[in-house]
Amino acid sequence: MYPSWEVAVELERFVHQQNLELYRKLLAGRDDKDEARHQMLLKLLADEVAWDRQPAPEKKQGSPAPF
């Protein structure tokens, strides 16, 4: 069985990948003229991409899961 921190990290990675896919899909299929929505999606995508560039959290002995 995996320690709870490993499960939490894997879940966080999964959600991150799903977010990237969704934001890219929504931007690619844009057929409306809602500029505010477009800008929001660009910001969300930029935030997710920036998350990729952050160093991975180090495992600390006895640390609880990040959630």
BELBEL-V596061 format. One record per residue. N is the residue number from 1. PHI is phi in radians with two decimals (* if undefined). PSI is psi in whole degrees, -180 to 180 (NA if undefined). OMEGA is omega in whole degrees, -180 to 180 (none if undefined). Layout:
N:PHI:PSI:OMEGA / N:PHI:PSI:OMEGA
//
This chain:
1:*:141:-179 / 2:-1.39:144:172 / 3:-1.09:153:-175 / 4:-1.05:-31:180 / 5:-1.17:-35:179 / 6:-1.18:-40:178 / 7:-1.12:-43:-180 / 8:-1.10:-41:179 / 9:-1.15:-43:178 / 10:-1.11:-40:178 / 11:-1.11:-44:179 / 12:-1.07:-42:178 / 13:-1.11:-42:179 / 14:-1.07:-49:-180 / 15:-1.08:-40:178 / 16:-1.05:-48:180 / 17:-1.10:-40:178 / 18:-1.12:-41:178 / 19:-1.07:-46:179 / 20:-1.00:-48:-180 / 21:-1.07:-45:-178 / 22:-1.11:-49:-178 / 23:-1.10:-41:179 / 24:-1.14:-41:179 / 25:-1.12:-45:-179 / 26:-1.14:-37:178 / 27:-1.23:-38:-178 / 28:-1.23:-34:-177 / 29:-1.63:16:-176 / 30:-1.11:117:178 / 31:-2.14:-1:179 / 32:-1.73:174:-177 / 33:-1.90:24:-178 / 34:-1.41:96:-177 / 35:-1.15:-37:179 / 36:-1.10:-42:178 / 37:-1.11:-43:179 / 38:-1.06:-45:179 / 39:-1.13:-39:178 / 40:-1.10:-43:179 / 41:-1.13:-39:177 / 42:-1.08:-42:179 / 43:-1.14:-45:179 / 44:-1.08:-42:178 / 45:-1.12:-44:179 / 46:-1.06:-40:178 / 47:-1.10:-42:179 / 48:-1.16:-41:179 / 49:-1.13:-40:178 / 50:-1.10:-34:178 / 51:-1.05:-35:178 / 52:-1.07:-30:-174 / 53:-1.51:-6:178 / 54:-1.37:144:177 / 55:-1.14:145:179 / 56:-1.14:142:178 / 57:-1.15:141:179 / 58:-1.43:144:177 / 59:-1.32:131:176 / 60:-2.00:138:179 / 61:-1.03:130:177 / 62:1.30:8:180 / 63:-1.31:139:176 / 64:-1.30:166:176 / 65:-1.05:151:-177 / 66:-1.12:-14:179 / 67:-1.79:NA:none
//
